[in-house]
Amino acid sequence: MNRLEMLNALKADVDVLAKADEATVLGALPGWDSLAILLVVSHCEHVHDLEVRGPQVRACRTVGDLLDLIQSLS
């Protein structure tokens, strides 16, 4: 899966990211909260078969950082 496909899959599962691009700062998104982080963790487990923890997601500053995290664990 390339980065655009990864981004689109993430957007499909995490509503808060629907209009985001790789440069979007997560903390600036309305609705970026613990539920959104949990949705990212769930997405990683179900779509990418990866074990990602909340602190790893919270450490990401941008959507691009999230994609980097997923790629680094793949």
PDB file with SEQRES, HELIX, SHEET and CRYST1 records, atoms N, CA, C and O in Angstrom:
SEQRES   1 A   74  MET ASN ARG LEU GLU MET LEU ASN ALA LEU LYS ALA ASP          
SEQRES   2 A   74  VAL ASP VAL LEU ALA LYS ALA ASP GLU ALA THR VAL LEU          
SEQRES   3 A   74  GLY ALA LEU PRO GLY TRP ASP SER LEU ALA ILE LEU LEU          
SEQRES   4 A   74  VAL VAL SER HIS CYS GLU HIS VAL HIS ASP LEU GLU VAL          
SEQRES   5 A   74  ARG GLY PRO GLN VAL ARG ALA CYS ARG THR VAL GLY ASP          
SEQRES   6 A   74  LEU LEU ASP LEU ILE GLN SER LEU SER                          
HELIX    1 AA1 ARG A    3  ASP A   13  1                                  11    
HELIX    2 AA2 ASP A   15  LEU A   17  5                                   3    
HELIX    3 AA3 LEU A   26  ALA A   28  5                                   3    
HELIX    4 AA4 SER A   34  HIS A   48  1                                  15    
HELIX    5 AA5 GLY A   54  ARG A   58  1                                   5    
HELIX    6 AA6 VAL A   63  LEU A   73  1                                  11    
CRYST1    1.000    1.000    1.000  90.00  90.00  90.00 P 1           1          
ATOM      1  N   MET A   1       0.848  -1.167   0.000  1.00  0.00           N  
ATOM      2  CA  MET A   1       0.000   0.000   0.000  1.00  0.00           C  
ATOM      3  C   MET A   1       0.903   1.243   0.000  1.00  0.00           C  
ATOM      4  O   MET A   1       1.792   1.370   0.842  1.00  0.00           O  
ATOM      5  N   ASN A   2       0.668   2.148  -0.943  1.00  0.00           N  
ATOM      6  CA  ASN A   2       1.468   3.374  -0.978  1.00  0.00           C  
ATOM      7  C   ASN A   2       0.893   4.407  -0.007  1.00  0.00           C  
ATOM      8  O   ASN A   2      -0.153   4.175   0.600  1.00  0.00           O  
ATOM      9  N   ARG A   3       1.571   5.540   0.139  1.00  0.00           N  
ATOM     10  CA  ARG A   3       1.168   6.532   1.150  1.00  0.00           C  
ATOM     11  C   ARG A   3      -0.223   7.106   0.879  1.00  0.00           C  
ATOM     12  O   ARG A   3      -0.987   7.336   1.817  1.00  0.00           O  
ATOM     13  N   LEU A   4      -0.558   7.338  -0.382  1.00  0.00           N  
ATOM     14  CA  LEU A   4      -1.883   7.881  -0.690  1.00  0.00           C  
ATOM     15  C   LEU A   4      -2.966   6.876  -0.317  1.00  0.00           C  
ATOM     16  O   LEU A   4      -3.999   7.252   0.237  1.00  0.00           O  
ATOM     17  N   GLU A   5      -2.737   5.612  -0.613  1.00  0.00           N  
ATOM     18  CA  GLU A   5      -3.699   4.573  -0.234  1.00  0.00           C  
ATOM     19  C   GLU A   5      -3.798   4.463   1.289  1.00  0.00           C  
ATOM     20  O   GLU A   5      -4.888   4.292   1.834  1.00  0.00           O  
ATOM     21  N   MET A   6      -2.657   4.560   1.967  1.00  0.00           N  
ATOM     22  CA  MET A   6      -2.665   4.527   3.431  1.00  0.00           C  
ATOM     23  C   MET A   6      -3.457   5.696   3.997  1.00  0.00           C  
ATOM     24  O   MET A   6      -4.250   5.526   4.923  1.00  0.00           O  
ATOM     25  N   LEU A   7      -3.241   6.886   3.438  1.00  0.00           N  
ATOM     26  CA  LEU A   7      -3.942   8.073   3.903  1.00  0.00           C  
ATOM     27  C   LEU A   7      -5.446   7.932   3.682  1.00  0.00           C  
ATOM     28  O   LEU A   7      -6.237   8.238   4.574  1.00  0.00           O  
ATOM     29  N   ASN A   8      -5.838   7.473   2.509  1.00  0.00           N  
ATOM     30  CA  ASN A   8      -7.262   7.318   2.214  1.00  0.00           C  
ATOM     31  C   ASN A   8      -7.921   6.278   3.118  1.00  0.00           C  
ATOM     32  O   ASN A   8      -9.061   6.464   3.544  1.00  0.00           O  
ATOM     33  N   ALA A   9      -7.222   5.196   3.411  1.00  0.00           N  
ATOM     34  CA  ALA A   9      -7.757   4.171   4.314  1.00  0.00           C  
ATOM     35  C   ALA A   9      -7.902   4.734   5.728  1.00  0.00           C  
ATOM     36  O   ALA A   9      -8.893   4.465   6.407  1.00  0.00           O  
ATOM     37  N   LEU A  10      -6.929   5.505   6.163  1.00  0.00           N  
ATOM     38  CA  LEU A  10      -6.982   6.123   7.482  1.00  0.00           C  
ATOM     39  C   LEU A  10      -8.146   7.109   7.565  1.00  0.00           C  
ATOM     40  O   LEU A  10      -8.871   7.137   8.560  1.00  0.00           O  
ATOM     41  N   LYS A  11      -8.322   7.916   6.521  1.00  0.00           N  
ATOM     42  CA  LYS A  11      -9.429   8.868   6.474  1.00  0.00           C  
ATOM     43  C   LYS A  11     -10.784   8.162   6.529  1.00  0.00           C  
ATOM     44  O   LYS A  11     -11.725   8.661   7.146  1.00  0.00           O  
ATOM     45  N   ALA A  12     -10.878   7.011   5.888  1.00  0.00           N  
ATOM     46  CA  ALA A  12     -12.134   6.266   5.873  1.00  0.00           C  
ATOM     47  C   ALA A  12     -12.505   5.752   7.258  1.00  0.00           C  
ATOM     48  O   ALA A  12     -13.686   5.624   7.579  1.00  0.00           O  
ATOM     49  N   ASP A  13     -11.502   5.458   8.076  1.00  0.00           N  
ATOM     50  CA  ASP A  13     -11.750   4.892   9.403  1.00  0.00           C  
ATOM     51  C   ASP A  13     -11.784   5.930  10.526  1.00  0.00           C  
ATOM     52  O   ASP A  13     -12.362   5.683  11.585  1.00  0.00           O  
ATOM     53  N   VAL A  14     -11.176   7.073  10.298  1.00  0.00           N  
ATOM     54  CA  VAL A  14     -11.081   8.092  11.349  1.00  0.00           C  
ATOM     55  C   VAL A  14     -11.679   9.389  10.800  1.00  0.00           C  
ATOM     56  O   VAL A  14     -11.013  10.139  10.087  1.00  0.00           O  
ATOM     57  N   ASP A  15     -12.940   9.639  11.143  1.00  0.00           N  
ATOM     58  CA  ASP A  15     -13.682  10.781  10.593  1.00  0.00           C  
ATOM     59  C   ASP A  15     -12.975  12.116  10.781  1.00  0.00           C  
ATOM     60  O   ASP A  15     -13.067  12.989   9.918  1.00  0.00           O  
ATOM     61  N   VAL A  16     -12.279  12.287  11.885  1.00  0.00           N  
ATOM     62  CA  VAL A  16     -11.583  13.543  12.182  1.00  0.00           C  
ATOM     63  C   VAL A  16     -10.570  13.879  11.084  1.00  0.00           C  
ATOM     64  O   VAL A  16     -10.260  15.049  10.859  1.00  0.00           O  
ATOM     65  N   LEU A  17     -10.060  12.856  10.408  1.00  0.00           N  
ATOM     66  CA  LEU A  17      -9.023  13.054   9.385  1.00  0.00           C  
ATOM     67  C   LEU A  17      -9.592  13.213   7.977  1.00  0.00           C  
ATOM     68  O   LEU A  17      -8.829  13.315   7.017  1.00  0.00           O  
ATOM     69  N   ALA A  18     -10.907  13.237   7.837  1.00  0.00           N  
ATOM     70  CA  ALA A  18     -11.554  13.216   6.523  1.00  0.00           C  
ATOM     71  C   ALA A  18     -11.034  14.276   5.551  1.00  0.00           C  
ATOM     72  O   ALA A  18     -10.887  13.999   4.361  1.00  0.00           O  
ATOM     73  N   LYS A  19     -10.755  15.476   6.037  1.00  0.00           N  
ATOM     74  CA  LYS A  19     -10.301  16.556   5.150  1.00  0.00           C  
ATOM     75  C   LYS A  19      -8.818  16.870   5.316  1.00  0.00           C  
ATOM     76  O   LYS A  19      -8.336  17.883   4.808  1.00  0.00           O  
ATOM     77  N   ALA A  20      -8.108  16.020   6.013  1.00  0.00           N  
ATOM     78  CA  ALA A  20      -6.698  16.268   6.313  1.00  0.00           C  
ATOM     79  C   ALA A  20      -5.791  15.830   5.164  1.00  0.00           C  
ATOM     80  O   ALA A  20      -6.156  14.985   4.347  1.00  0.00           O  
ATOM     81  N   ASP A  21      -4.601  16.429   5.124  1.00  0.00           N  
ATOM     82  CA  ASP A  21      -3.548  15.950   4.239  1.00  0.00           C  
ATOM     83  C   ASP A  21      -2.324  15.671   5.114  1.00  0.00           C  
ATOM     84  O   ASP A  21      -2.392  15.806   6.336  1.00  0.00           O  
ATOM     85  N   GLU A  22      -1.232  15.290   4.508  1.00  0.00           N  
ATOM     86  CA  GLU A  22      -0.060  14.884   5.286  1.00  0.00           C  
ATOM     87  C   GLU A  22       0.499  16.003   6.159  1.00  0.00           C  
ATOM     88  O   GLU A  22       1.112  15.730   7.191  1.00  0.00           O  
ATOM     89  N   ALA A  23       0.299  17.252   5.764  1.00  0.00           N  
ATOM     90  CA  ALA A  23       0.853  18.380   6.510  1.00  0.00           C  
ATOM     91  C   ALA A  23      -0.060  18.832   7.653  1.00  0.00           C  
ATOM     92  O   ALA A  23       0.335  19.679   8.454  1.00  0.00           O  
ATOM     93  N   THR A  24      -1.248  18.291   7.737  1.00  0.00           N  
ATOM     94  CA  THR A  24      -2.201  18.717   8.759  1.00  0.00           C  
ATOM     95  C   THR A  24      -1.669  18.397  10.160  1.00  0.00           C  
ATOM     96  O   THR A  24      -1.249  17.274  10.439  1.00  0.00           O  
ATOM     97  N   VAL A  25      -1.697  19.397  11.023  1.00  0.00           N  
ATOM     98  CA  VAL A  25      -1.271  19.224  12.420  1.00  0.00           C  
ATOM     99  C   VAL A  25      -2.437  18.599  13.175  1.00  0.00           C  
ATOM    100  O   VAL A  25      -3.538  19.150  13.213  1.00  0.00           O  
ATOM    101  N   LEU A  26      -2.177  17.443  13.776  1.00  0.00           N  
ATOM    102  CA  LEU A  26      -3.239  16.693  14.444  1.00  0.00           C  
ATOM    103  C   LEU A  26      -3.889  17.502  15.564  1.00  0.00           C  
ATOM    104  O   LEU A  26      -5.115  17.512  15.681  1.00  0.00           O  
ATOM    105  N   GLY A  27      -3.102  18.169  16.377  1.00  0.00           N  
ATOM    106  CA  GLY A  27      -3.635  18.928  17.498  1.00  0.00           C  
ATOM    107  C   GLY A  27      -4.535  20.078  17.084  1.00  0.00           C  
ATOM    108  O   GLY A  27      -5.313  20.576  17.898  1.00  0.00           O  
ATOM    109  N   ALA A  28      -4.443  20.509  15.834  1.00  0.00           N  
ATOM    110  CA  ALA A  28      -5.274  21.608  15.331  1.00  0.00           C  
ATOM    111  C   ALA A  28      -6.623  21.131  14.809  1.00  0.00           C  
ATOM    112  O   ALA A  28      -7.497  21.945  14.509  1.00  0.00           O  
ATOM    113  N   LEU A  29      -6.796  19.821  14.699  1.00  0.00           N  
ATOM    114  CA  LEU A  29      -8.049  19.283  14.170  1.00  0.00           C  
ATOM    115  C   LEU A  29      -9.141  19.277  15.237  1.00  0.00           C  
ATOM    116  O   LEU A  29      -8.929  18.765  16.337  1.00  0.00           O  
ATOM    117  N   PRO A  30     -10.301  19.839  14.923  1.00  0.00           N  
ATOM    118  CA  PRO A  30     -11.419  19.711  15.865  1.00  0.00           C  
ATOM    119  C   PRO A  30     -11.754  18.224  16.028  1.00  0.00           C  
ATOM    120  O   PRO A  30     -11.915  17.513  15.035  1.00  0.00           O  
ATOM    121  N   GLY A  31     -11.854  17.772  17.222  1.00  0.00           N  
ATOM    122  CA  GLY A  31     -12.187  16.369  17.443  1.00  0.00           C  
ATOM    123  C   GLY A  31     -10.995  15.451  17.600  1.00  0.00           C  
ATOM    124  O   GLY A  31     -11.165  14.249  17.808  1.00  0.00           O  
ATOM    125  N   TRP A  32      -9.764  16.002  17.503  1.00  0.00           N  
ATOM    126  CA  TRP A  32      -8.583  15.151  17.729  1.00  0.00           C  
ATOM    127  C   TRP A  32      -8.452  14.967  19.235  1.00  0.00           C  
ATOM    128  O   TRP A  32      -7.970  15.846  19.950  1.00  0.00           O  
ATOM    129  N   ASP A  33      -8.895  13.798  19.696  1.00  0.00           N  
ATOM    130  CA  ASP A  33      -8.933  13.521  21.123  1.00  0.00           C  
ATOM    131  C   ASP A  33      -8.620  12.054  21.356  1.00  0.00           C  
ATOM    132  O   ASP A  33      -8.182  11.357  20.441  1.00  0.00           O  
ATOM    133  N   SER A  34      -8.841  11.585  22.569  1.00  0.00           N  
ATOM    134  CA  SER A  34      -8.506  10.196  22.901  1.00  0.00           C  
ATOM    135  C   SER A  34      -9.304   9.198  22.063  1.00  0.00           C  
ATOM    136  O   SER A  34      -8.796   8.121  21.753  1.00  0.00           O  
ATOM    137  N   LEU A  35     -10.534   9.530  21.693  1.00  0.00           N  
ATOM    138  CA  LEU A  35     -11.315   8.623  20.837  1.00  0.00           C  
ATOM    139  C   LEU A  35     -10.697   8.527  19.451  1.00  0.00           C  
ATOM    140  O   LEU A  35     -10.616   7.436  18.887  1.00  0.00           O  
ATOM    141  N   ALA A  36     -10.264   9.644  18.899  1.00  0.00           N  
ATOM    142  CA  ALA A  36      -9.615   9.627  17.588  1.00  0.00           C  
ATOM    143  C   ALA A  36      -8.329   8.804  17.634  1.00  0.00           C  
ATOM    144  O   ALA A  36      -8.030   8.061  16.700  1.00  0.00           O  
ATOM    145  N   ILE A  37      -7.577   8.936  18.713  1.00  0.00           N  
ATOM    146  CA  ILE A  37      -6.346   8.151  18.873  1.00  0.00           C  
ATOM    147  C   ILE A  37      -6.676   6.663  18.931  1.00  0.00           C  
ATOM    148  O   ILE A  37      -5.986   5.843  18.326  1.00  0.00           O  
ATOM    149  N   LEU A  38      -7.731   6.324  19.657  1.00  0.00           N  
ATOM    150  CA  LEU A  38      -8.165   4.928  19.731  1.00  0.00           C  
ATOM    151  C   LEU A  38      -8.580   4.410  18.356  1.00  0.00           C  
ATOM    152  O   LEU A  38      -8.304   3.258  18.023  1.00  0.00           O  
ATOM    153  N   LEU A  39      -9.234   5.241  17.562  1.00  0.00           N  
ATOM    154  CA  LEU A  39      -9.623   4.840  16.202  1.00  0.00           C  
ATOM    155  C   LEU A  39      -8.393   4.594  15.324  1.00  0.00           C  
ATOM    156  O   LEU A  39      -8.390   3.681  14.498  1.00  0.00           O  
ATOM    157  N   VAL A  40      -7.355   5.403  15.502  1.00  0.00           N  
ATOM    158  CA  VAL A  40      -6.111   5.186  14.749  1.00  0.00           C  
ATOM    159  C   VAL A  40      -5.480   3.863  15.163  1.00  0.00           C  
ATOM    160  O   VAL A  40      -5.029   3.100  14.309  1.00  0.00           O  
ATOM    161  N   VAL A  41      -5.443   3.584  16.460  1.00  0.00           N  
ATOM    162  CA  VAL A  41      -4.887   2.321  16.955  1.00  0.00           C  
ATOM    163  C   VAL A  41      -5.669   1.151  16.375  1.00  0.00           C  
ATOM    164  O   VAL A  41      -5.077   0.180  15.904  1.00  0.00           O  
ATOM    165  N   SER A  42      -6.994   1.239  16.407  1.00  0.00           N  
ATOM    166  CA  SER A  42      -7.849   0.178  15.868  1.00  0.00           C  
ATOM    167  C   SER A  42      -7.624   0.003  14.370  1.00  0.00           C  
ATOM    168  O   SER A  42      -7.553  -1.122  13.875  1.00  0.00           O  
ATOM    169  N   HIS A  43      -7.514   1.113  13.654  1.00  0.00           N  
ATOM    170  CA  HIS A  43      -7.246   1.069  12.207  1.00  0.00           C  
ATOM    171  C   HIS A  43      -5.944   0.315  11.935  1.00  0.00           C  
ATOM    172  O   HIS A  43      -5.894  -0.558  11.068  1.00  0.00           O  
ATOM    173  N   CYS A  44      -4.902   0.654  12.673  1.00  0.00           N  
ATOM    174  CA  CYS A  44      -3.601   0.006  12.460  1.00  0.00           C  
ATOM    175  C   CYS A  44      -3.684  -1.502  12.695  1.00  0.00           C  
ATOM    176  O   CYS A  44      -3.088  -2.286  11.957  1.00  0.00           O  
ATOM    177  N   GLU A  45      -4.424  -1.898  13.723  1.00  0.00           N  
ATOM    178  CA  GLU A  45      -4.567  -3.317  14.030  1.00  0.00           C  
ATOM    179  C   GLU A  45      -5.351  -4.053  12.955  1.00  0.00           C  
ATOM    180  O   GLU A  45      -4.954  -5.134  12.522  1.00  0.00           O  
ATOM    181  N   HIS A  46      -6.458  -3.473  12.525  1.00  0.00           N  
ATOM    182  CA  HIS A  46      -7.345  -4.179  11.601  1.00  0.00           C  
ATOM    183  C   HIS A  46      -6.938  -4.080  10.132  1.00  0.00           C  
ATOM    184  O   HIS A  46      -7.103  -5.039   9.379  1.00  0.00           O  
ATOM    185  N   VAL A  47      -6.415  -2.945   9.725  1.00  0.00           N  
ATOM    186  CA  VAL A  47      -6.066  -2.752   8.313  1.00  0.00           C  
ATOM    187  C   VAL A  47      -4.633  -3.183   8.017  1.00  0.00           C  
ATOM    188  O   VAL A  47      -4.364  -3.788   6.980  1.00  0.00           O  
ATOM    189  N   HIS A  48      -3.718  -2.871   8.927  1.00  0.00           N  
ATOM    190  CA  HIS A  48      -2.297  -3.122   8.667  1.00  0.00           C  
ATOM    191  C   HIS A  48      -1.730  -4.274   9.492  1.00  0.00           C  
ATOM    192  O   HIS A  48      -0.561  -4.627   9.341  1.00  0.00           O  
ATOM    193  N   ASP A  49      -2.543  -4.857  10.356  1.00  0.00           N  
ATOM    194  CA  ASP A  49      -2.118  -5.942  11.236  1.00  0.00           C  
ATOM    195  C   ASP A  49      -0.882  -5.543  12.053  1.00  0.00           C  
ATOM    196  O   ASP A  49       0.079  -6.302  12.180  1.00  0.00           O  
ATOM    197  N   LEU A  50      -0.944  -4.325  12.601  1.00  0.00           N  
ATOM    198  CA  LEU A  50       0.164  -3.781  13.386  1.00  0.00           C  
ATOM    199  C   LEU A  50      -0.296  -3.486  14.802  1.00  0.00           C  
ATOM    200  O   LEU A  50      -1.443  -3.095  15.020  1.00  0.00           O  
ATOM    201  N   GLU A  51       0.591  -3.672  15.757  1.00  0.00           N  
ATOM    202  CA  GLU A  51       0.303  -3.290  17.127  1.00  0.00           C  
ATOM    203  C   GLU A  51       0.877  -1.902  17.371  1.00  0.00           C  
ATOM    204  O   GLU A  51       2.092  -1.714  17.428  1.00  0.00           O  
ATOM    205  N   VAL A  52      -0.013  -0.945  17.512  1.00  0.00           N  
ATOM    206  CA  VAL A  52       0.365   0.441  17.762  1.00  0.00           C  
ATOM    207  C   VAL A  52      -0.272   0.848  19.083  1.00  0.00           C  
ATOM    208  O   VAL A  52      -1.417   0.488  19.358  1.00  0.00           O  
ATOM    209  N   ARG A  53       0.446   1.581  19.882  1.00  0.00           N  
ATOM    210  CA  ARG A  53      -0.052   2.008  21.191  1.00  0.00           C  
ATOM    211  C   ARG A  53      -0.397   3.505  21.165  1.00  0.00           C  
ATOM    212  O   ARG A  53       0.134   4.274  20.364  1.00  0.00           O  
ATOM    213  N   GLY A  54      -1.287   3.878  22.053  1.00  0.00           N  
ATOM    214  CA  GLY A  54      -1.713   5.266  22.142  1.00  0.00           C  
ATOM    215  C   GLY A  54      -0.577   6.266  22.253  1.00  0.00           C  
ATOM    216  O   GLY A  54      -0.595   7.281  21.557  1.00  0.00           O  
ATOM    217  N   PRO A  55       0.424   6.016  23.114  1.00  0.00           N  
ATOM    218  CA  PRO A  55       1.528   6.976  23.227  1.00  0.00           C  
ATOM    219  C   PRO A  55       2.290   7.181  21.908  1.00  0.00           C  
ATOM    220  O   PRO A  55       2.805   8.268  21.646  1.00  0.00           O  
ATOM    221  N   GLN A  56       2.356   6.135  21.090  1.00  0.00           N  
ATOM    222  CA  GLN A  56       3.022   6.278  19.791  1.00  0.00           C  
ATOM    223  C   GLN A  56       2.225   7.225  18.894  1.00  0.00           C  
ATOM    224  O   GLN A  56       2.794   8.060  18.191  1.00  0.00           O  
ATOM    225  N   VAL A  57       0.911   7.082  18.932  1.00  0.00           N  
ATOM    226  CA  VAL A  57       0.053   7.957  18.119  1.00  0.00           C  
ATOM    227  C   VAL A  57       0.106   9.380  18.663  1.00  0.00           C  
ATOM    228  O   VAL A  57       0.204  10.333  17.891  1.00  0.00           O  
ATOM    229  N   ARG A  58       0.042   9.532  19.982  1.00  0.00           N  
ATOM    230  CA  ARG A  58       0.091  10.870  20.598  1.00  0.00           C  
ATOM    231  C   ARG A  58       1.405  11.586  20.287  1.00  0.00           C  
ATOM    232  O   ARG A  58       1.442  12.816  20.262  1.00  0.00           O  
ATOM    233  N   ALA A  59       2.465  10.847  20.055  1.00  0.00           N  
ATOM    234  CA  ALA A  59       3.766  11.450  19.739  1.00  0.00           C  
ATOM    235  C   ALA A  59       3.811  12.029  18.321  1.00  0.00           C  
ATOM    236  O   ALA A  59       4.707  12.809  17.999  1.00  0.00           O  
ATOM    237  N   CYS A  60       2.866  11.656  17.488  1.00  0.00           N  
ATOM    238  CA  CYS A  60       2.818  12.158  16.109  1.00  0.00           C  
ATOM    239  C   CYS A  60       2.267  13.576  16.106  1.00  0.00           C  
ATOM    240  O   CYS A  60       1.254  13.862  16.742  1.00  0.00           O  
ATOM    241  N   ARG A  61       2.941  14.451  15.387  1.00  0.00           N  
ATOM    242  CA  ARG A  61       2.512  15.852  15.305  1.00  0.00           C  
ATOM    243  C   ARG A  61       1.590  16.087  14.116  1.00  0.00           C  
ATOM    244  O   ARG A  61       0.638  16.860  14.216  1.00  0.00           O  
ATOM    245  N   THR A  62       1.863  15.430  12.993  1.00  0.00           N  
ATOM    246  CA  THR A  62       1.088  15.637  11.771  1.00  0.00           C  
ATOM    247  C   THR A  62       0.539  14.309  11.259  1.00  0.00           C  
ATOM    248  O   THR A  62       0.912  13.236  11.734  1.00  0.00           O  
ATOM    249  N   VAL A  63      -0.347  14.408  10.287  1.00  0.00           N  
ATOM    250  CA  VAL A  63      -0.867  13.208   9.636  1.00  0.00           C  
ATOM    251  C   VAL A  63       0.276  12.462   8.957  1.00  0.00           C  
ATOM    252  O   VAL A  63       0.304  11.232   8.966  1.00  0.00           O  
ATOM    253  N   GLY A  64       1.213  13.190   8.371  1.00  0.00           N  
ATOM    254  CA  GLY A  64       2.382  12.564   7.761  1.00  0.00           C  
ATOM    255  C   GLY A  64       3.182  11.754   8.767  1.00  0.00           C  
ATOM    256  O   GLY A  64       3.726  10.700   8.435  1.00  0.00           O  
ATOM    257  N   ASP A  65       3.254  12.256  10.012  1.00  0.00           N  
ATOM    258  CA  ASP A  65       3.941  11.519  11.066  1.00  0.00           C  
ATOM    259  C   ASP A  65       3.214  10.194  11.350  1.00  0.00           C  
ATOM    260  O   ASP A  65       3.853   9.171  11.594  1.00  0.00           O  
ATOM    261  N   LEU A  66       1.885  10.224  11.317  1.00  0.00           N  
ATOM    262  CA  LEU A  66       1.126   8.985  11.491  1.00  0.00           C  
ATOM    263  C   LEU A  66       1.466   7.979  10.403  1.00  0.00           C  
ATOM    264  O   LEU A  66       1.674   6.796  10.676  1.00  0.00           O  
ATOM    265  N   LEU A  67       1.519   8.463   9.167  1.00  0.00           N  
ATOM    266  CA  LEU A  67       1.853   7.569   8.046  1.00  0.00           C  
ATOM    267  C   LEU A  67       3.274   7.032   8.210  1.00  0.00           C  
ATOM    268  O   LEU A  67       3.527   5.859   7.937  1.00  0.00           O  
ATOM    269  N   ASP A  68       4.201   7.882   8.652  1.00  0.00           N  
ATOM    270  CA  ASP A  68       5.583   7.443   8.896  1.00  0.00           C  
ATOM    271  C   ASP A  68       5.610   6.342   9.956  1.00  0.00           C  
ATOM    272  O   ASP A  68       6.334   5.355   9.825  1.00  0.00           O  
ATOM    273  N   LEU A  69       4.809   6.529  11.007  1.00  0.00           N  
ATOM    274  CA  LEU A  69       4.740   5.521  12.071  1.00  0.00           C  
ATOM    275  C   LEU A  69       4.265   4.186  11.518  1.00  0.00           C  
ATOM    276  O   LEU A  69       4.860   3.143  11.788  1.00  0.00           O  
ATOM    277  N   ILE A  70       3.193   4.229  10.748  1.00  0.00           N  
ATOM    278  CA  ILE A  70       2.658   2.991  10.171  1.00  0.00           C  
ATOM    279  C   ILE A  70       3.690   2.331   9.280  1.00  0.00           C  
ATOM    280  O   ILE A  70       3.892   1.119   9.353  1.00  0.00           O  
ATOM    281  N   GLN A  71       4.349   3.121   8.433  1.00  0.00           N  
ATOM    282  CA  GLN A  71       5.363   2.557   7.532  1.00  0.00           C  
ATOM    283  C   GLN A  71       6.534   1.987   8.317  1.00  0.00           C  
ATOM    284  O   GLN A  71       7.078   0.948   7.942  1.00  0.00           O  
ATOM    285  N   SER A  72       6.928   2.639   9.388  1.00  0.00           N  
ATOM    286  CA  SER A  72       8.094   2.172  10.146  1.00  0.00           C  
ATOM    287  C   SER A  72       7.815   0.846  10.845  1.00  0.00           C  
ATOM    288  O   SER A  72       8.740   0.077  11.110  1.00  0.00           O  
ATOM    289  N   LEU A  73       6.559   0.578  11.143  1.00  0.00           N  
ATOM    290  CA  LEU A  73       6.204  -0.671  11.826  1.00  0.00           C  
ATOM    291  C   LEU A  73       5.833  -1.796  10.859  1.00  0.00           C  
ATOM    292  O   LEU A  73       5.698  -2.951  11.263  1.00  0.00           O  
ATOM    293  N   SER A  74       5.674  -1.456   9.600  1.00  0.00           N  
ATOM    294  CA  SER A  74       5.272  -2.454   8.587  1.00  0.00           C  
ATOM    295  C   SER A  74       6.437  -3.341   8.185  1.00  0.00           C  
ATOM    296  O   SER A  74       6.276  -4.229   7.348  1.00  0.00           O  
TER     297      SER A  74                                                      
END                                                                             
